[in-house]
């Protein structure tokens, strides 16, 4: 299949991560009302890979009324271990079921030597790593028959072997593999704080045409470092960076991730409204 000939995914608006805590609230809501506020959902692929059972029941119910994109955490695209085609087969079956507008995972590795650390670990930003990851992305895209999106991760370490900044690495991998980008604005902020770079340089270094989705999230600031916890509301400096991101990458679907300390759905909808207002203001200024 010629991946480069496949159509680009649509703009979806403003969405939320699909979380167990909100299943009932979503299903009890009036669809038209909720769809005007939450235009789409992002489901964690790994939560729906087992056939039968409640997770797929809820996913199917939500999918009836909303676009659902799939977001994975275990592709380990940067690892030296062989690609896990058993996982990819299950993912492909889930894609056939959900028909997501796009599928994403992270630009990272999650383990090596068959050991899974269950964390999203950064890669060294080298030409060798670009070649390695781009080749694996090409294999994954050929297997799935579609482009994937790669997300920038938060990081707490850097490698002495890195030759270029992270944004150049992300851009080079995606250009070479012809894949797309899920830009996590909070992750850029977290890593810029931890590694002391200007987050605006990051935005300026990413190709506009490849960015399909934004993530926003909260984090925990420990004073001299930040941990990306997804358990707090988005902070003002990240909202400011989001405004900058919308200025550079207009009409990119935006979504808020909350994975811990999950509030009622209404609270996240209010936060999503804030994103919507910022994007509208920036777009009006740019018009
Ligand atoms: Fe994210």
Boltz pocket constraint, residues with backbone or C-beta under 6 A from the ligand:
constraints:
  - pocket:
      binder: B
      contacts: [[A, 151], [A, 152], [A, 184], [A, 187], [A, 215], [A, 257]]
      max_distance: 6.0
